[in-house]
Amino acid sequence: MVDGVEFVQYASGFLDKRNRSRSKASVILNFLRNHADKAYYSKDLAETLKSKGVSKSDIMSNARRFESKGWVFVRGYRTGERQTPFVEGYLLTWIDPKEDRELAIAEAVRRTELALQGRAATSPIIQRVHRIRDLMLAASKTRELLAQRYIASELDCSEYEAQAAVERALQLYPDLKETKLFNAYRYYYHDSMSPEDLQATITMKENYIRIEKGRDLRVGHNWEAAVEWFVDKFTPNAAFQQQTHRTAGMDPRRITLHLIKPVGKRRQNAEVDRVWTVTSGLFSPVTTNVLECKWGLVRKGDIDDFFEVLRWSQDYGVDASQGRRVKQGVTGLFAGSAFNPQEKVSVRGETMSLATFANRLNIRLLKTADFNEQLRKRGCKRNITIQSICKAAKDEKEVREILEAVWRKPVDAEGILKRILHKNEETYRFERMLNEEPKKAQPAANCAILTPISLEKEFANRCELI
């Protein structure tokens, strides 16, 4: 002991047990140098070197020093003004100091690109912008226009996010173009498409919109909802079937049937408008009703087609000794807005009416007169018809609302329908524009608004029986 300090004899047990021959920094650097053909996430690198005493905090503190000396390339998630780590951490790879500096950095970037395949390396909107340009280039090569909803589905994002990305893409790339059809529907393309191909594509797209968005489609769907409402109102214990559809906005009460044999142009599936079951009593069999609707003149071919769908469907058809039949307990109903009473059907030399022919197939025909008769009994005037309600309503939901209101207070039916006609004037105006020739089509904002007098005439015209 000297001056109060006790000295002990040398012993190996008092030595620092940490290995001072190799530092953590050298372990990290040597690993990246020895594996210079790959890029590694910092978290993966820490896990790999964990057995050598390297922790997560050791990786980036040393990697930043190596980066400043030009030995290591560090790549993160790039935003506008800064760089942040990916979910797995920063990407690290070796930069060979013996190579040309530009080539060495290019090679390092290439290795990180390989590691990033399938991942976002920049902000989501920039990634979407690049993807949008690729989509428009590919579509233009096949002479197609892209809708915003299609772009959103391809990018797997919301329509709002797709809209922001499309607007940004149009700003950044002057060769991406937008066209607006009927002053309502936006489509996009690349200007590499020739003017002739572009005009032909626009014409085909306009025809498609006329079919998909026109008046006939709206009124046809409204007719389905009207028939459904009456069935629901007058059929005790009716339980409608529902399906979830991939097509957005499709009514869940429309049912897709699986076919075991093609019917017409339908190969594997066919749609029917409604299916409901009825249980009349505890010991009574359950009956199934399948509905098909058509807004327009119903002919023998329509009835035949509906019957073929029923008997060749997996759900309602059955094999019998005499061939394929519709199952017992299944009844088909065909609702048409117009039938030709003079039409005669010839079957094996026997001539009969369309109603008789349908009855032989166990298919009941539902006519607009059947529904209008119920409205008359309820107290509605003769100009309040199921046809006028279907033409006036904007969609199926509104059809049900109108029928409920008219049924609840039939004396106010005329006023209810006038208010609906006035409210939906923009819809009628757009449909009239769709029916015009493309060169005559005018923006909705330039169309004249109906005056009260013309609205009265429009109401009278819409309420006429067809």
Secondary structure as GFF3:
##gff-version 3
##sequence-region A 1 466
A	DSSP	three_ten_helix	12	14	.	.	.	ID=ss1
A	DSSP	alpha_helix	24	34	.	.	.	ID=ss2
A	DSSP	beta_strand	40	41	.	.	.	ID=ss3
A	DSSP	alpha_helix	42	48	.	.	.	ID=ss4
A	DSSP	three_ten_helix	50	52	.	.	.	ID=ss5
A	DSSP	alpha_helix	56	68	.	.	.	ID=ss6
A	DSSP	beta_strand	72	75	.	.	.	ID=ss7
A	DSSP	beta_strand	77	78	.	.	.	ID=ss8
A	DSSP	beta_strand	83	84	.	.	.	ID=ss9
A	DSSP	beta_strand	91	94	.	.	.	ID=ss10
A	DSSP	alpha_helix	101	115	.	.	.	ID=ss11
A	DSSP	alpha_helix	124	141	.	.	.	ID=ss12
A	DSSP	beta_strand	146	147	.	.	.	ID=ss13
A	DSSP	alpha_helix	148	155	.	.	.	ID=ss14
A	DSSP	alpha_helix	159	172	.	.	.	ID=ss15
A	DSSP	beta_strand	176	181	.	.	.	ID=ss16
A	DSSP	beta_strand	185	190	.	.	.	ID=ss17
A	DSSP	alpha_helix	195	213	.	.	.	ID=ss18
A	DSSP	alpha_helix	215	234	.	.	.	ID=ss19
A	DSSP	beta_strand	238	240	.	.	.	ID=ss20
A	DSSP	beta_strand	255	258	.	.	.	ID=ss21
A	DSSP	beta_strand	269	272	.	.	.	ID=ss22
A	DSSP	beta_strand	274	279	.	.	.	ID=ss23
A	DSSP	beta_strand	286	298	.	.	.	ID=ss24
A	DSSP	alpha_helix	300	311	.	.	.	ID=ss25
A	DSSP	beta_strand	317	320	.	.	.	ID=ss26
A	DSSP	beta_strand	323	326	.	.	.	ID=ss27
A	DSSP	beta_strand	330	339	.	.	.	ID=ss28
A	DSSP	beta_strand	344	347	.	.	.	ID=ss29
A	DSSP	beta_strand	350	353	.	.	.	ID=ss30
A	DSSP	alpha_helix	354	360	.	.	.	ID=ss31
A	DSSP	beta_strand	363	367	.	.	.	ID=ss32
A	DSSP	alpha_helix	368	378	.	.	.	ID=ss33
A	DSSP	alpha_helix	386	392	.	.	.	ID=ss34
A	DSSP	alpha_helix	396	408	.	.	.	ID=ss35
A	DSSP	three_ten_helix	410	412	.	.	.	ID=ss36
A	DSSP	alpha_helix	413	423	.	.	.	ID=ss37
A	DSSP	alpha_helix	425	435	.	.	.	ID=ss38
A	DSSP	three_ten_helix	438	440	.	.	.	ID=ss39
A	DSSP	three_ten_helix	444	446	.	.	.	ID=ss40
A	DSSP	alpha_helix	452	462	.	.	.	ID=ss41
###
